[in-house]
Amino acid sequence: MQLTHARMRILAPMAAALAAVLIALGYSAVAYADTLFSDDFEDGNSTGWSGSGGSWSVATDGSRVLRQGGTSSDARFTAGTQSWTAYSVQARVKPTAFNGSNRFVAVLARVQSNTSYYYVALRSNNTVELKKLVNGSSTTLDTASLTVSTNTWYTVRLEVSGTSLRGYVNGNLLTEATDSQYSSGRIGVATFYGSANFDDVLVSTIGSTPTTPPTSMPTTTPPTTGPPTNPGPNQADGWASVDAWGQNGTTGGTGGPTVTVDTAAEFLAEVATAGPRVIRVQGMIDLPGPMHDVTSDKTIVGVGSGSGFTSGGLNIGLPLSDSITSPPANAVHNVIIRNLNFRSWDDDAINVQMFSHHIWIDHNTWTTGADGGVDVKRGSSYVTISYNHADGTDKNMLLGHDDDNSAQDVGRLKVSYHHNFFDNTNQRNPRVRFGDQVHVYNNYYLNTGNYGVASTQNAGVIVEGNYFEGVDDPFHLGEGDSSDGRLVARNNCLVNSGSGQTGGSVSNPSYSYSLTPQCDVKANVSANAGAGRITV
C-alpha cells in the first residue's frame, strides 16, 4: 500500500507543525489538519486499497465512486495503517442491490484482517447495526431502526476512541457501545450479498475520551468557544482572506482617515468618496432608500449596539451589465461592514454584485426588510459573511441571482458563511446557484420555516459543523425550477430536525479554518452573533 499516494493525504508531520503555529496565534487546530486519509476516487483508481471478495472498480455515479458490483458473496475493501487508534471513518454509501433479505453494506474501523473488525451496517431489513467481527463470528453491539433503500446515498460514520464506539448516519448518532476487543487498525468498506457505491472516504483523528458527540473532522483539542469572536478590524477570515484578483486579503479602509457620521447626508458623502476610509456610524440613520453605493476600500462600522440603517440598504458593486463576463479592473473591492443594524429596508439590506470581491460582512443584525438580508451575485467572489443575526426574516442570503447567469457566475461566487444565527428565518440560508467551494460552517439554525441551505445549478456547497434545531429541511439539492447542485454535509448537529439531502463531491476551500465543535455552536453563536457583540 502506497501511503505517499496524493489521495491518501497522510498529514501527521504537517499537522503537528501547523497546530503549533495556530496555538501560538491563539487559534484552535485547523479543521483538516488532523485528516489521516481521504479518497474521492476522482483520479480514476483505487491505489492504496486492497480487496477481498466481490467485484471492485472505480466507476461514475455523478462523480467518480468506488463500486462493488457483485451480490453473490461478502466483500471488503480496506486501506490505511494498523497503528491508527482514535479516529473517525466516514463515507458516503449508496446501496444499489440486495440479494435476499437482511443483507447489508458497511463501513469498517480497526480492521485486523478480513475476518476481524468493528463495523456499522445498513441492513435491508431497515436497521442500522453497530457490530464487531471476531475471526468471522459477528456480535451485535447496538441497533436502531433506519429506513434503508437502494439507490439512496447515506453518509455513514464510525468513531472509535478508546473503548468508545459510535455510529452515525446522515449526521445523527444512532448506535453506540463500549468494547475493548480492538484498540487500533485499518479502515474499510464492505458489502454482504449486496452491491453498493462508496465515495468521499475520510479518516480523521479524534480525542481519546470524547465527552460530546464528536465530529468526523474534529480538532485534536476541541475548543469550547470556537474561534475568536472579534477577529479585529483587519483580520477577515474565510474566502475574504484569500489573496486573489490583485487584492491581498480584506483590509477595508485601513490607511485612510476615520470619520464619524450620524446623518444620511454625512454617510452618503463619505461612502462615495474615493480612497480608503473608516466610517463610524453613530446611531440609527434613516436612509432615503432603496439602495446606496459603497466604493472600494471602505470600512463601515457601527458604534455600540444601537447603530445602523433604516429604510435603505447598501449596494457594493458596479451597475448591472450582462455584457461583462469577467472581473473588470474597476470592480468594487476591499469592503468591510460590521456591527450594524439593518431595519425596514426597501430592497436588500446588503447587495454585492458585478464581480465585487474581498468583502467581509460581520457581526450585523437584520430584520423586517422587503427582500434579501445579504445577496451576492453576478460574478462576485471572495466574500465572508460571519457572526450575523438574521432575526425572523424571510429571504436571507441569495448566492447567484438567476439560473441563466452562468457566464458571470461559474468559477466565482466563492463565499464563506460561518457563525451566523438564522433565528426563525424562512429560506435562503443560503440558496446557492453556480458557486463552487461555498463553505457553510458553524452556523446556528433555529426553527427554519421552509429550508436551510439549497444547492442548485451545479453549485458546490460544503455544509459543515452547523447546529440545526427544529429544522425539517436543513439542506437539499435543487429548488424551484433550478436544477440540482452538489452538497457535502459533515459534522452537523441535528436536533429535532430532518436528515437533509446530499449528493456529489465538493473540494475543500483553499484557506485554513477553525471549527467550533458542532454541539457547542448553539451556545457560541447565540452569545456572539449580531450587532453590539464586539468592541469597535
N, C-alpha and C positions, 0 to 999 in steps of 0.2 A: 504494500500500500504506500502510495507516494504522498506523505504528509506535506511536502513542499508544493503540491499542486495548487495553482492560484485559487481554485474554487474552495479549497479547504480552509483558507484563511486562519491558520493557526497562529494566534497573535500574542501569545503569552509574554515574550520579552518586550514587545512594543507596548502591551497593555500596562506592564509594570512601570515603564518609564513615563508613559503618558499620565497614568494615575498620579505619580509623584509630582509631576508638574501641576496638575489640576488641584491637588491638595494644597500645594504651595500657594496657589492663586485663590484658594477658598472655595473651590467648586468640588462637587461630588464627581465620581468617576464618569467618564464618557459612556453613553448608553451602550455602544457596541464595542467598547474597549475589551470586554470580557467574553467576546464571542470566541468559542473554541473551534467552530466548524460551521460552514454553511454551504449549501449547494442548491441552486435553482435550475441546474441542468441546461442552461442556455448555451453552454459551449458544445452541446450535442453529444456528450459522452458521460459515462459513469465511472471514470477513472478514480481509483481510491476506494471503491466499494467492492465487496465480494459477495457472491450469491450462493444459495443452497436451494435447489428445487425451483420449480416454476419456469417461466419464460420472461426474462427481464430484458428491457430495452429502453432507450430514450426515444420518446415519441412526441407528438404535438397534440395538445388539448388547449387551444388558445395560445399558450406559450409552451415551451419545451417542458416535458414532465418525464419522470421515471415510471415506466409501465410494467406491471406484471400481468401478462395476458392469459395465463393458464388457470384452469379451475378444477384440475383433476388431482391436486395434492396440496400439501402445505409448502410454503416458500418463504425464504428470508433473504434479506439484503442488508449487510452490515458495513459499518465504517467506523473510523475513529481509533482511539488507543485504549488499551486496558487500564491505564493509570488514571483515567477520568473518574472522579469521585462524586462531588456535589455539583450537579448540573441539571439543566432542563433540556429536553429534546422535544422540538416541536416540528410538525409537518402538516401540510395540507394534504388531506386524504380524500379520494373520491372512489368509493366502491363502484364497480361497473357491472359486476355479475356475481351471483352466489349460486353454487352448485349444491342444492339441497338446503335443508333447514339448519338453523343455528350455526351458520358459518360466520367468519369474521375477517376483518382487516385490522392491522395493529401497528402501534409504534412501540419500539423496544428501547430499554435502557439497561445499563450494567450487564451487557451481554458477555457471558463467559465462553459460550460455544453455541453451536446451532441448537442445542437442547437445554440450555440453562440461561435464564434472563428474567427480568421483570418486563411487563408489557401492559398497555392499555388497549383493549379490543373493542371495536364497534361491531356488534353482532347482528345478524339478520333477524334475530328474534326481538329486536328493538330494545336492547340493553347495551350498556357500556360496562365493561368489567375491568377492574384492576387485578392483575394476576401475576403469579410467578411460575416459571417452568424450571424444574429441577430434574436433570437427566431424563427429560422427556415427559415427566409427570407434572401436570398442572394443578395449581391450587388457586382458588378464587379468594382474593383478599377483601374486595369490596365490589358492590354492584349498584347500578342505578338504572332507571328507565330512561330510554332515549329513542326517539324515532330514527331509525337508520334506513335510508333509502338509497337505492342505486342511482348513479349519475348525479349525485349531490356532493358538493365539496364540504368537508368538515375540517376545522383546524383542531388538531389533537396535540396535546402537550402532556408529557410525563416528567414530573420533577422528582429527583432523588437527592436527598440531603441527609446524611447520617442514616438513621433508620426510618426517616420520614419519607413516605411515598404519596404523591398527589397526582391525580389525573384530571385534566381539564378538556372540555370540548367547547369550541367556539367561545373561549374566554371564561366559561363557567366551571367552577370547581364541582365535580360530580362524584369523584371517588377519592378516598384517602385511607391510608393504613400505615402501620409501622411493621417493619420486618428487617431482620439482620442477616438474611441469607447471603446477600452480596453487598460488598462495600465499594466496588469500583467496576468499571467495564466499559465496553464499547456501546454504540447506539445502532439502531437499525429500524427497518420497516418489514412488515410481514403480511401474508395472507394465508387463510386456511380454507381451501376449497372455494376460493373466490378470486376474482380479478379486480385490479384497482390501479388508479393513477396516483402518484405521490409527487409533491412539489414543495419548494421553499423549505427545505430541511434546515433547521437552525439549532445549534447546540451552544448554550451559554452557561457560564459558571453562576452558581448561587451560593449564598452563605450556608454555613453548616447547620445552623439551627434557626430556620425561618419562624418568625412569630406572627406574621400575617401571610395571607395567601401570596406567595412570591410570583414573580412575573417570568415570562420567557426570555426577557433580555434585562435582568436586574443588574444593579450595580453591586460591587463587591461588598460595600458597606452602605446599605440604602440610607439616604438622608431622611430625616424626619420632617424637614420643611422644604426640601427641594432647593432649586437654585435661588440665588439672592433675589428678594422681592423688589429691590431698587438697583437695577444694574448700573445706574449712573447716567448722566446726561449724554455721554458719548460712547456708550457701550451696547449698541444694538446687537442682538444675537440672531440665530436662525439665518434665513436667507438674506436678511438685510445686512448681515455681517460679511458676506462673501464678496471678495474683490471681483468685479466683472464690469463690462461695458464702460471701462475707463474710470470707474469710481471705486475707491478703496474703502469698503465698509460704508456705514451711515453715520455721519457726524453732525448733520443738521447745520445750525447757524454758528458753529464753533469758529472763532476767529473774527466774528463780526461784533457790532455793538449789541448791548442788551437794552431793550426798551420795555416799558410797561404801559399797557393800554387799558382803558376802561370804557371806551365808546366805540360804536361801529365805525365812525369816520376814522378814528385813530388806527383801529385794527386794519381796516381795508387799505389804508395808505401804507402801513408798514409791510403788510404781507405782499404787496405788489412791488415793493422796492427791490431792485436788483441787488445781488450780492448777499453774503452771509449775514444773518441777523437772528438773534434770540428774542422772541416776542413773548412777554409775560402778560397773560390775560388776567385782569383783576375784576372779579365779579362776573355776573351773567350779562352778556352783551346780546341785545336784540338785533340780529342782522336783518337787512331788508329783504333777504331771500330771493330766489331759492338757493343758488349756489354761487360761491365766490372763489376765484382762482388763487392758488398758492404758487409762488415762484420758487425756484430752486434754492437750496442751501438755507433752509429755514428751520428753526426750532420754535414751535408754538406750544406753550406750556401754561397750564392753569396755576394760579396762585391759591393755595389752600384747597379746601374740599368743595367750595361752592362757586367755582368759576367755570365759564364755558359760554355756550351759544344757544339761543333760542331762535326759532323761525327759519334760519338759513343754515346751509351746510358748506363744507369745504370741498373744492374741486382741485385735485392735483393732476394736472395734465394739460396738454395742448388741445385745441379744438378738434372735434371729431373729424376724421377723414378716412374713408375706406381705401383710398388710393395709396396710402402709406403702409407698407407691409414689412418694414424693418426699422429698428430704432433710429430715429433722426438725431443728428448731433445736438439739437436744442431741446431734446426731451427733458421734461421736468424731472429733477433727481435730488437726492440727498435731503429729504424732509423728515422731520421728527414731530409727531403730535402726541402730547402726553398730558395726563391729569386734567382732562376737560370733561365737562358735562354737555351733552347734546340733547335738546328737548324740542319737540314740536317742529321738527324741520319739515320744509315743504317738499323736498325731493329726496335726496340722500343726506345722511349725516356726514359721511366722508365718501368721496368718489375718486378712485385712482384710475386714470385712463391714458391711452395713447403713448404706450411704451415708457411711461414714468417708471423710475427704478430707484432702488435703495430708499425705501420708505419704511419708517418704523412708527407704528400706531400702538400706543402702550398706556395702560392704566387710565382708560377713559370709561365713562358711563353714558349709555344712550337709552332713551325711552321715548314713547309716544311720537314716533315720526311717521311720515307718509310712506316712505319706501325703505330702502336698504340702510342698515347701520354702517357697514363698510363694504363697498363694492369695488372690485379690482377687475379691470377688463382691458380689451384692445391692446394686447401685447405687453402690458405692464409686468414687471418682474422684480425679483429680489426685494420682497416685501415681508416684514414680520409684523404680525398682529398678536399682541400679548397682553395678558392681565387686564383685559377689558371686561366690563359688566354689561351685558345685554339684558335689560330689565323689562320683561313682558312684551317684547317686540315681535312682530310677525316675520318680516323678511330681513334677515340679519346680514349675511355675508355671501354675496354672489361673486363667484370667480369665473369670468368668461361670460359675456353678455348674450351670446347668440349661437345657435347651432351652425350657422353658416359662416362663422368668423374664423375658420381655421387658418386662413392666410396670415392673420395677425397673431394668432394665439398659439399655434403649435410650436413647441420648443420653448415657450415662455411661460408666463403665469406661475413662476416659482414663488410660492408663498408658504410661510410657517405660521400656524395658528397654535399658540400654546398658552396654557394657564388662563384661558378666558372662562367666564361664568355665563353660561347660557341659561338664564333664570326664567323659567316658564315662557320660553320663546316658542315659535311655531315651526319654522322651517329655515332652510339655507344656512346651516351652521357648520360648514359652508355647503353650498351647491357648486359643484366644480364641472366646468367644461374644458377640455383640452389640456389643462395644466398638468405637468408631469413632475414627480417628486414633490407633490403637495404634502406637507407634513402637518398633521393634525394631532397634537400630543398634549397630554396632561391638562385637558380641559374638563370642566365640570358641567354636565348637562342635567338639569333638574326639570322634570315634568314637561318634556318637549312634546308639543301638541301633534305635529304632523310627522316630521322625521328630523334626525340629527344631521348626518352627512350623506350627500348624494354624489356619486362619481359617475359622470356621463361623458359621452363623446370621446372615448378612449383616453380620458384623463387617468393619471396615475396617482393614487392617494394612499398615504400611509396613515392609519388611524391607530394611535399607539398610546398606551398608558393613560387613557381617559377614564373618567368616572361617570357612568350613566345611571341615573336614578329616576325611576318612573318614566322610562322612555321605551315605548312599544317598538319603535323602529329606529334603532340607534344609527345604523348606516346601511346603505343599499346601493345597488347599481341601477343606472338609468333613472329618469324622472320625466314625467310628462311625455312629450314627443322625442325627448333626447335619447340617443342610443346609450348602451352600457359603456361605462368606463372600466377601469381596473381598480381594485381596492384590496389592500392588505391590512388586516386587523391583528394586533398583537398586544398583549399585556393589559387589556381593558378590564375594568371592574364593572360588572353588570348587576345592578341591584333593582329588583322588580322591573326588569327590562327584557326586551326581546334579544335574540341572539345575533341579529344583524345578518347581512349578506356580503360575501366577499367573492372575489374572482380575479384571476390574472396575477401578474407579478409586477412589483414596483421596486426600483433600485433605491437604496438608502441615499439620503441627501449627502452632499459633499462636506458639510460642516460638522464640527463636533457639537454635541449637546448633552445636557444632563437630564435625567428622568427623575421626577418625584415618583416614589412607589405609588402604583395606581390606587391603592386603598387609602393613601394619605392625601390624594388630590382634593377630595371634597373639603377637608379642613383647611388645606393650604390655600386653595383658590377662594373659598368663602371669606377667609380672613384678609386676603391681599389684593383681590381683583377690584378694579374700579377706581374712579377719581377719589382723591383725598387719602390714599393709602401710601403715598410717597412724599418725601420732603423735597421741595424744589426752591 
